[in-house]
Amino acid sequence: MNPGNPSTLVPPVWVIGAGSIGCYVGGLLAAAAQGGKVAVGVPAVMLIGRPRVLQAVGERGMALTAVDAAPQQVPSGALRLVAEPPACDGPAPLVLLAVKSGATADAAGQLARVLPAGSLVLSLQNGVRNAEVAQAAAPALRVLPAMVGFNVAELEPGHWHRGTQGALAVQDDARLAPWLPWFAAAGLPLERHADLRAVQWGKLLLNLNNPVNALSGLPLRAELMQRGYRRAFAALIDEALAALQAAGIAPARVTPLPPERLPTVLRLPDWLFRIVAARMLRIDAKARSSMADDVAAGRRTEVDALSGEVVRLAQAHGLSAPLNALMVELLDGSWPTPPPRLTAAELWARLRSD
């Protein structure tokens, strides 16, 4: 492509809800554009987010690090920073929807007011229903579900770190074609699927560790190295697998282990787990769940989009999921500072007594 010919430029990317995932993905796309790896307009990426995040990026730029990649620095001038979606005055962007689940409908409504009909929106959100919620709130737009297979933590203002490996999976749509080379050049190739539901449920099974991690107060790897926390995680997965079987949904395999084997492996003694789950434990010591970040910041969590979905699926098919319901009860609210912590023994006792 010729950067000097506007007709060949790839339309921009907007990131609405620029938190850890949104800033990391948007930052890598901006770095690829700045490095001349793809012909895009300037600025190529717009971040729409909280004043705290935008102020840090405006003052420092973005530092992007990863467990298995060289660090990158993105100057603030390579990005457009706004608090709300502006009127679209050029080619329709590709929008990455990265707000928390509770803000999905509101964010989609904001987009519907400024974007032309048919604009593409990728839901880079946890859970399985956010794309449906966004589509209902913005019926003129085209909302596609996506799945983020890696963990990102904000280590300090302006610095985002990917602590695990993983891919971006999306529901396929021919209209994504202009942006595919850009994502690939940024090191974020899009894995396209005709139907993403099985992949979303496969990821949700793993995300059932998020409430466990948030209650532990530990980094992900340190938490997973304690059998008591893993037993709690396994019990939550057991309930989800029973509900999925009743619903006739086969979750996709998104880890080296098939979903049905995860609970057994998680319950192994620590010494054996270290051996059998060596690939699962390739987690940077800095990695933590986004739910843990929410609890630490006193924000409402997304537990209803994870454990709450298990509870609803179970109830819809004549089952119950009391342990996942307990996670919703414990974490569906705002938090004091500092937040309470549960040891592995305390958490396991709560689950067994429920």
URLIN-V762733 format. One record per helix or strand of 2 or more residues. SS is the DSSP state (H for helix, E for strand). FROM is the first residue (numbers start at 1). TO is the last residue. Records with the same first field share a line. If there is no record, write none. Layout:
BEGIN
SS->FROM-TO / FROM-TO
END
This chain:
BEGIN
H->6-8 / 20-34 / 51-60 / 76-78 / 101-114 / 130-137 / 174-185 / 197-207 / 209-216 / 220-224 / 227-247 / 259-266 / 270-276 / 290-297 / 303-316 / 322-331 / 344-353
E->13-16 / 45-48 / 62-66 / 69-74 / 79-82 / 94-97 / 120-123 / 142-148 / 152-156 / 159-162 / 168-171 / 190-193
END
